[in-house]
């Protein structure tokens, strides 16, 4: 074997991270005379070269072979014509293996000026599962961010396409992650913040010294006075302080100029450190993803988000079996993907289907709006049964699911975009996460409507699905949209509404809470549900008159069993009379208020009747 040939073997072995051949004789002869050099140049081209530094007199060197093999070690994405393998410009002797040629063809295609070609190339990459390890790594090192984000949003993508995030900067001397998070929060502007953001800032920074307060100007909350009782908490656990910090930064990240400050002050790297430290705390990780997702709404921040390694982290999170983790990651990547996503998903708006890039045309939207004490995911989970909840059943989404719109409805109606909305609610001000947050139905409906319109809601035919107070929000949103010309498409494209135990005429929960107000301190939302609430009566009258003029299809479900509120209170939350909107079918179901929107199985009447309504109402739209 000639030295040149052996150099080529060594070079290829290093490039593919494979072990060197056990040729001790040759290795002892050449280990000190060959230098390998790797570098990454602009334009995404990877150069791997070697230099022969010295030769012993006993060895011979075929320079022509060396030169030919050297050319094979270079990658010329722009100079080399890959359309015709027989023509490589000045490098006519280049010999590329068939499987390597396919890799570079896809890379070139992914940089095409034609969008359709770029998308097709990314799809072909994501479907490649037979490549060598070095080929995935080569793509990872040479593709541009646009391709990387496309791969992250492709369902079957191999995670070897994604390089590990870059090393994080070291913590400052005598500093902890908690302290640096507090410093990041204290460095952010205090302008344009609501009272809850200021409240969480107070709690997060209450452990800081007065000297730090002086350095930062003392503008933490409420004019620098802070909350009197925040100082009485004493020593607050680190994880709690970090959670308060994150809650405040979530609010900051809703303001574009504050996002710039977070990035400029090293927030993306600090949040990544916190994300890695709290792998056992999903709530902290979700809040971090909320922040990154909000920052991704600003396109000028896409480059720093990508450079800091968040795309790789989100690609892995997208494959999680946990619906919340995968959905938060899907929101981040959708906001980064300007190739195939025109909509922007603000905090609290989650796409349950499709979460990946798909060739399936989306013809209609179904929107899920939860009620009191609900959430975007847990409200729509399957009703638990002991004989169903087993480890084996959990692996079979046809038998058990933690989110039936994502698992069942998406399979039965793949042409739908399924969106679930989340907002904070509480039964009692005593248990409110933020004691200053007292948002009325009118305020919340305006906020949610604005977010949904930013997500493109109204551009397609749609159906609203609501539970409890969520139905009142839907009614208010439609009334508000009917008054605004820019929201006219929301009205024109609404085909139907499903109400699960919506208290159109008030709820006994409000009456019960008010009677024992000193125990429950009923929240504003609960007070608005009272039967004698003027706002509720006005909403019902206005909506009934409005809906009769429209061609909305309506389906009402109502519970017949009482619900336990806590361990002591048993209450029939919504009566049959209150659930009767006045239009549409009214179907009583033998379940309680919490389970009225949680089918027991995929074959249960609750789900099958819901599915039938969606299919029939959207029949013409899904056929087109």
GIHULIN-V647269 format. One record per residue. N is the residue number from 1. RES is the residue in one small letter. PHI is phi in whole degrees, 0 to 359 (none if undefined). NEAR is the number of other C-alpha atoms within 10 Angstrom. D_FIRST is the distance of its C-alpha to the first C-alpha in Angstrom with 2 decimals. Layout:
# GIHULIN-V647269
n=[N:N]
res=[RES:RES]
phi=[PHI:PHI]
near=[NEAR:NEAR]
d_first=[D_FIRST:D_FIRST]
This chain:
# GIHULIN-V647269
n=[1:2:3:4:5:6:7:8:9:10:11:12:13:14:15:16:17:18:19:20:21:22:23:24:25:26:27:28:29:30:31:32:33:34:35:36:37:38:39:40:41:42:43:44:45:46:47:48:49:50:51:52:53:54:55:56:57:58:59:60:61:62:63:64:65:66:67:68:69:70:71:72:73:74:75:76:77:78:79:80:81:82:83:84:85:86:87:88:89:90:91:92:93:94:95:96:97:98:99:100:101:102:103:104:105:106:107:108:109:110:111:112:113:114:115:116:117:118:119:120:121:122:123:124:125:126:127:128:129:130:131:132:133:134:135:136:137:138:139:140:141:142:143:144:145:146:147:148:149:150:151:152:153:154:155:156:157:158:159:160:161:162:163:164:165:166:167:168:169:170:171:172:173:174:175:176:177:178:179:180:181:182:183:184:185:186:187:188:189:190:191:192:193:194:195:196:197:198:199:200:201:202:203:204:205:206:207:208:209:210:211:212:213:214:215:216:217:218:219:220:221:222:223:224:225:226:227:228:229:230:231:232:233:234:235:236:237:238:239:240:241:242:243:244:245:246:247:248:249:250:251:252:253:254:255:256:257:258:259:260:261:262:263:264:265:266:267:268:269:270:271:272:273:274:275:276:277:278:279:280:281:282:283:284:285:286:287:288:289:290:291:292:293:294:295:296:297:298:299:300:301:302:303:304:305:306:307:308:309:310:311:312:313:314:315:316:317:318:319:320:321:322:323:324:325:326:327:328:329:330:331:332:333:334:335:336:337:338:339:340:341:342:343:344:345:346:347:348:349:350:351:352:353:354:355:356:357:358:359:360:361:362:363:364:365:366:367:368:369:370:371:372:373:374:375:376:377:378:379:380:381:382:383:384:385:386:387:388:389:390:391:392:393:394:395:396:397:398:399:400:401:402:403:404:405:406:407:408:409:410:411:412:413:414:415:416:417:418:419:420:421:422:423:424:425:426:427:428:429:430:431:432:433:434:435:436:437:438:439:440:441:442:443:444:445:446:447:448:449:450:451:452:453:454:455:456:457:458:459:460:461:462:463:464:465:466:467:468:469:470:471:472:473:474:475:476:477:478:479:480:481:482:483:484:485:486:487:488:489:490:491:492:493:494:495:496:497:498:499:500:501:502:503:504:505:506:507:508:509:510:511:512:513:514:515:516:517:518:519:520:521:522:523:524:525:526:527:528:529:530:531:532:533:534:535:536:537:538:539:540:541:542:543:544:545:546:547:548:549:550:551:552:553:554:555:556:557:558:559:560:561:562:563:564:565:566:567:568:569:570:571:572:573:574:575:576:577:578:579:580:581:582:583:584:585:586:587:588:589:590:591:592:593:594:595:596:597:598:599:600:601:602:603:604:605:606:607:608:609:610:611:612:613:614:615:616:617:618:619:620:621:622:623:624]
res=[x:x:x:x:x:x:x:x:x:x:x:x:x:x:x:x:x:x:x:x:x:x:x:x:x:x:x:x:x:x:x:x:x:x:x:x:x:x:x:x:x:x:x:x:x:x:x:x:x:x:x:x:x:x:x:x:x:x:x:x:x:x:x:x:x:x:x:x:x:x:x:x:x:x:x:x:x:x:x:x:x:x:x:x:x:x:x:x:x:x:x:x:x:x:x:x:x:x:x:x:x:x:x:x:x:x:x:x:x:x:x:x:x:x:x:x:x:x:x:x:x:x:x:x:x:x:x:x:x:x:x:x:x:x:x:x:x:x:x:x:x:x:x:x:x:x:x:x:x:x:x:x:x:x:x:x:x:x:x:x:x:x:x:x:x:x:x:x:x:x:x:x:x:x:x:x:x:x:x:x:x:x:x:x:x:x:x:x:x:x:x:x:x:x:x:x:x:x:x:x:x:x:x:x:x:x:x:x:x:x:x:x:x:x:x:x:x:x:x:x:x:x:x:x:x:x:x:x:x:x:x:x:x:x:x:x:x:x:x:x:x:x:x:x:x:x:x:x:x:x:x:x:x:x:x:x:x:x:x:x:x:x:x:x:x:x:x:x:x:x:x:x:x:x:x:x:x:x:x:x:x:x:x:x:x:x:x:x:x:x:x:x:x:x:x:x:x:x:x:x:x:x:x:x:x:x:x:x:x:x:x:x:x:x:x:x:x:x:x:x:x:x:x:x:x:x:x:x:x:x:x:x:x:x:x:x:x:x:x:x:x:x:x:x:x:x:x:x:x:x:x:x:x:x:x:x:x:x:x:x:x:x:x:x:x:x:x:x:x:x:x:x:x:x:x:x:x:x:x:x:x:x:x:x:x:x:x:x:x:x:x:x:x:x:x:x:x:x:x:x:x:x:x:x:x:x:x:x:x:x:x:x:x:x:x:x:x:x:x:x:x:x:x:x:x:x:x:x:x:x:x:x:x:x:x:x:x:x:x:x:x:x:x:x:x:x:x:x:x:x:x:x:x:x:x:x:x:x:x:x:x:x:x:x:x:x:x:x:x:x:x:x:x:x:x:x:x:x:x:x:x:x:x:x:x:x:x:x:x:x:x:x:x:x:x:x:x:x:x:x:x:x:x:x:x:x:x:x:x:x:x:x:x:x:x:x:x:x:x:x:x:x:x:x:x:x:x:x:x:x:x:x:x:x:x:x:x:x:x:x:x:x:x:x:x:x:x:x:x:x:x:x:x:x:x:x:x:x:x:x:x:x:x:x:x:x:x:x:x:x:x:x:x:x:x:x:x:x:x:x:x:x:x:x:x:x:x:x:x:x:x:x:x:x:x:x:x:x:x:x:x:x:x:x:x:x:x:x:x:x:x:x:x:x:x:x:x:x:x:x:x:x:x:x]
phi=[none:284:299:299:297:292:301:299:299:299:301:293:297:293:296:264:59:265:293:291:294:276:244:302:298:294:298:297:285:245:297:261:242:239:242:260:228:237:209:245:249:298:92:77:259:262:251:235:231:221:234:270:273:202:229:281:299:283:252:245:226:267:295:294:295:300:297:295:290:297:296:288:274:270:239:248:288:263:281:269:276:262:290:233:297:278:236:238:60:287:252:289:267:297:237:250:297:303:291:289:300:299:298:287:299:294:299:297:297:291:255:295:284:271:299:299:294:299:295:295:296:297:298:295:299:295:268:273:237:243:285:285:303:294:289:299:294:296:300:302:274:249:287:272:303:300:290:300:294:298:295:296:265:263:297:261:297:285:291:289:290:248:287:299:302:297:303:280:296:292:295:297:300:58:229:244:300:300:292:292:294:297:294:299:297:293:277:278:299:258:275:62:262:279:295:290:298:294:297:295:296:301:296:291:261:294:275:282:283:293:294:295:299:295:296:270:96:70:266:276:192:47:70:91:279:75:269:304:276:295:286:275:291:74:286:261:306:304:298:291:300:298:294:299:301:294:301:291:292:304:295:300:290:279:248:303:294:288:299:300:293:300:293:296:267:79:296:296:287:294:295:293:299:294:299:288:290:246:295:265:232:302:295:295:297:294:296:296:294:298:295:297:297:292:296:291:292:259:296:290:262:299:297:296:296:292:298:278:93:290:296:297:295:290:299:290:296:298:269:294:282:275:301:291:298:297:288:296:296:298:295:302:292:296:289:274:270:271:287:238:240:266:285:236:256:282:303:97:246:237:272:274:200:275:271:244:298:213:272:289:293:267:251:202:244:236:247:252:238:279:245:304:61:266:201:297:245:292:299:254:276:285:294:288:223:301:284:262:282:232:301:291:294:297:277:243:290:289:262:214:215:267:198:292:299:284:274:264:296:296:284:283:224:294:276:262:265:250:242:239:254:232:210:277:221:205:282:224:298:296:257:295:296:232:294:271:274:233:260:281:299:296:294:296:297:294:294:293:299:298:294:293:294:296:275:86:292:114:280:231:301:208:232:262:237:224:234:55:299:301:293:294:296:298:300:293:298:293:295:294:296:292:265:242:303:290:254:298:294:297:289:296:261:285:259:193:220:249:248:262:46:267:279:300:246:103:228:294:301:295:297:296:295:293:294:239:302:286:265:262:46:303:287:298:300:294:300:290:273:298:296:263:287:299:295:291:295:295:299:296:296:294:289:299:294:294:291:293:276:254:260:286:267:230:228:245:250:213:284:237:250:288:238:279:257:78:262:243:261:241:214:273:292:234:278:299:295:287:280:277:292:111:221:85:291:240:240:287:227:281:218:268:295:285:266:296:248:235:298:289:216:293:266:296:301:305:286:296:289:296:298:299:299:297:295:291:291:257:305:294:289:284:284:290]
near=[6:12:19:19:15:16:22:18:14:19:23:16:14:14:16:14:11:12:9:13:12:8:9:8:8:14:15:10:14:19:9:12:13:16:15:13:11:11:9:12:10:7:12:17:18:20:14:19:17:17:13:16:10:11:15:9:6:6:10:11:13:11:10:10:14:19:12:14:20:18:16:19:19:14:16:18:18:11:11:17:15:19:12:8:13:12:14:17:11:9:13:11:14:19:15:12:9:8:12:12:15:14:18:19:15:21:23:20:21:25:18:14:9:10:14:11:16:22:21:14:22:22:23:14:26:20:15:13:11:8:12:11:13:17:19:20:16:19:23:19:17:20:18:15:17:17:24:23:23:26:28:31:24:21:17:16:22:18:16:16:24:23:16:13:16:11:10:12:10:6:12:10:6:6:9:11:17:19:18:16:22:22:17:18:23:24:15:19:14:18:11:11:15:13:15:18:23:25:24:24:26:26:25:28:26:24:17:13:9:11:10:13:16:10:9:14:12:16:18:27:21:12:10:12:11:20:15:8:10:15:14:9:10:10:10:13:9:13:13:14:23:22:21:21:25:26:22:22:26:23:22:28:23:19:16:16:13:20:25:17:17:23:16:11:16:14:21:21:20:20:21:21:16:17:20:11:13:14:11:10:11:14:14:21:23:19:19:23:26:26:26:27:28:25:30:29:23:17:13:11:17:17:12:14:20:18:13:18:20:23:27:21:19:23:26:16:19:25:19:14:10:12:19:22:19:20:24:28:30:28:29:26:26:28:23:28:25:15:14:13:14:13:17:25:24:23:22:18:23:26:21:28:24:18:22:19:18:13:7:10:11:16:18:23:24:23:24:26:27:28:25:17:15:21:18:22:22:16:25:26:21:21:20:16:11:6:7:15:14:11:8:10:14:14:12:11:16:15:17:25:25:21:21:26:25:24:20:20:21:17:13:12:16:16:17:24:23:25:23:23:20:18:18:16:23:19:21:19:20:15:13:15:14:16:14:14:17:15:14:15:22:15:13:16:22:17:13:21:21:16:19:22:18:16:20:15:25:20:15:20:23:28:25:22:23:25:28:28:28:26:25:25:26:24:23:23:23:21:18:16:19:17:10:9:8:10:18:14:17:23:19:17:18:23:21:20:25:22:29:29:34:30:30:27:21:26:25:19:20:24:18:16:20:18:11:11:14:10:11:16:17:25:25:19:20:25:22:20:25:23:20:15:14:11:14:20:17:11:18:19:12:14:17:15:10:14:16:11:8:12:11:19:19:21:21:21:23:28:26:19:19:18:18:14:13:7:6:7:10:12:16:18:26:27:23:17:14:19:25:22:21:15:14:15:12:20:17:16:16:12:17:20:25:22:21:24:29:22:20:20:22:19:12:11:13:18:20:15:14:16:16:11:19:23:15:12:20:20:11:9:15:17:7:6]
d_first=[0.00:3.81:6.63:8.37:6.57:6.78:10.23:11.16:10.69:12.75:15.18:15.86:16.32:18.81:20.50:21.17:22.12:19.93:18.70:15.32:12.99:13.91:10.96:13.40:11.51:9.14:12.26:14.55:12.74:12.76:15.66:18.16:16.65:16.11:19.28:19.75:23.04:25.00:28.37:31.00:32.97:36.28:36.49:34.44:31.00:28.14:25.59:22.38:20.53:18.24:18.60:16.55:19.29:18.18:15.51:15.66:16.27:13.62:10.79:10.50:10.81:11.19:14.42:15.20:12.30:13.31:16.88:16.50:14.87:17.50:20.18:19.17:19.73:23.26:26.19:28.92:31.83:34.41:32.66:30.59:32.57:31.57:34.40:32.52:28.82:28.70:30.20:28.62:30.59:28.60:25.29:25.38:21.63:21.47:20.18:21.79:21.55:24.97:25.80:24.90:27.00:29.96:29.75:29.97:32.62:34.72:34.31:35.50:38.27:39.42:40.13:42.16:45.66:46.89:47.92:47.67:44.04:43.27:45.00:43.28:39.84:40.73:42.05:38.88:36.82:39.22:38.92:35.11:34.31:31.01:28.77:25.92:27.07:25.27:27.13:30.46:29.59:28.62:32.00:33.73:32.48:33.06:36.22:39.62:42.51:44.18:41.29:40.94:44.67:44.50:41.77:43.87:46.83:45.00:45.81:42.53:40.19:37.32:37.88:34.20:35.24:37.17:35.88:37.80:40.75:40.17:41.18:44.95:46.68:48.07:51.71:54.14:55.14:57.82:57.63:57.03:55.97:59.59:60.88:58.43:59.46:63.08:62.36:60.69:63.75:66.15:64.44:65.02:68.11:71.17:72.41:72.69:72.27:74.48:76.33:73.84:70.95:73.18:74.10:70.52:69.81:72.76:71.58:68.02:69.17:72.13:70.02:69.22:71.25:74.11:72.25:69.44:72.17:73.61:70.26:69.67:73.24:74.51:74.36:72.94:75.54:79.19:79.78:78.04:80.45:78.10:79.35:81.83:80.65:76.95:77.48:79.14:76.03:74.90:71.28:69.35:66.17:62.97:61.94:65.44:65.31:61.94:63.43:66.40:64.09:62.07:65.28:66.43:63.11:63.13:66.44:65.10:62.13:64.61:65.46:62.98:63.69:63.31:59.86:58.89:60.12:58.21:54.93:55.74:56.56:53.27:54.76:51.74:49.61:52.54:53.26:49.63:49.85:53.06:51.57:48.80:51.32:53.68:51.51:54.31:57.01:56.82:59.96:58.45:55.27:57.41:59.43:56.30:55.12:58.60:58.24:54.81:56.15:59.14:57.02:54.91:58.12:57.67:54.96:54.46:53.23:50.52:47.87:48.56:48.80:45.36:43.84:45.27:43.43:46.43:44.94:42.26:45.02:47.28:44.58:44.31:48.11:48.56:47.00:49.50:51.85:54.67:56.60:57.74:54.34:52.76:55.76:55.77:52.06:52.78:55.52:53.29:50.59:53.24:54.73:51.33:50.57:52.31:50.29:52.16:54.95:57.97:60.12:60.19:60.70:62.81:63.19:64.71:63.66:60.91:59.42:59.11:57.82:55.59:53.58:50.37:49.73:51.01:51.58:54.88:57.73:60.10:63.67:65.84:66.01:67.44:68.40:69.06:71.49:72.23:75.48:76.86:74.42:71.79:68.24:65.80:64.06:66.26:69.32:67.56:65.96:66.92:69.93:68.78:69.75:68.96:67.94:65.52:63.90:61.40:57.70:56.99:59.41:57.87:54.65:56.70:58.20:60.42:62.25:62.07:61.22:61.81:62.48:63.85:63.78:59.99:59.30:62.04:63.47:60.09:59.16:62.57:62.75:59.25:60.69:62.42:61.45:62.76:63.72:65.18:67.12:67.57:70.30:71.91:75.18:77.32:80.51:81.83:81.65:81.53:78.02:76.78:73.46:75.15:78.95:79.38:77.79:80.72:79.59:81.94:81.05:81.77:79.39:76.55:76.95:76.67:73.56:71.83:72.91:71.37:68.03:68.02:68.78:65.82:63.71:64.96:67.58:70.15:67.74:67.61:70.17:70.40:72.02:72.99:72.77:74.66:75.84:78.98:79.39:76.40:78.72:81.14:78.33:77.44:81.08:81.36:78.12:79.35:82.74:81.20:78.81:81.82:83.35:80.36:79.48:75.81:75.64:77.31:74.14:74.12:77.56:76.92:73.75:75.11:75.62:76.61:76.95:76.61:78.67:77.97:81.14:81.88:85.21:86.74:90.14:89.12:87.97:89.71:86.90:88.34:91.86:90.77:88.76:91.62:94.09:92.04:90.70:91.01:88.46:85.99:86.54:85.69:83.23:84.22:82.37:84.43:87.67:87.00:86.85:90.48:92.74:95.15:92.49:93.74:90.18:89.11:92.18:91.64:87.99:88.99:91.81:89.80:86.79:88.92:90.65:87.38:85.53:88.39:87.95:84.26:82.64:80.80:80.16:80.88:80.18:81.64:80.77:82.84:82.73:85.55:84.59:85.07:82.23:81.85:81.62:80.40:81.68:85.40:86.08:86.22:86.88:87.01:85.15:85.81:88.72:88.88:91.46:89.29:86.21:88.24:87.28:89.94:87.58:84.99:84.82:85.31:83.60:84.45:81.72:82.25:79.89:80.41:79.72:76.18:75.10:76.66:73.32:71.13:70.96:70.50:68.08:66.67:69.46:72.20:75.10:74.51:71.03:71.81:74.93:73.00:70.29:72.99:74.67:71.45:70.55:74.08:74.62:71.37:71.42:72.00:69.48:66.71:67.35:67.01]
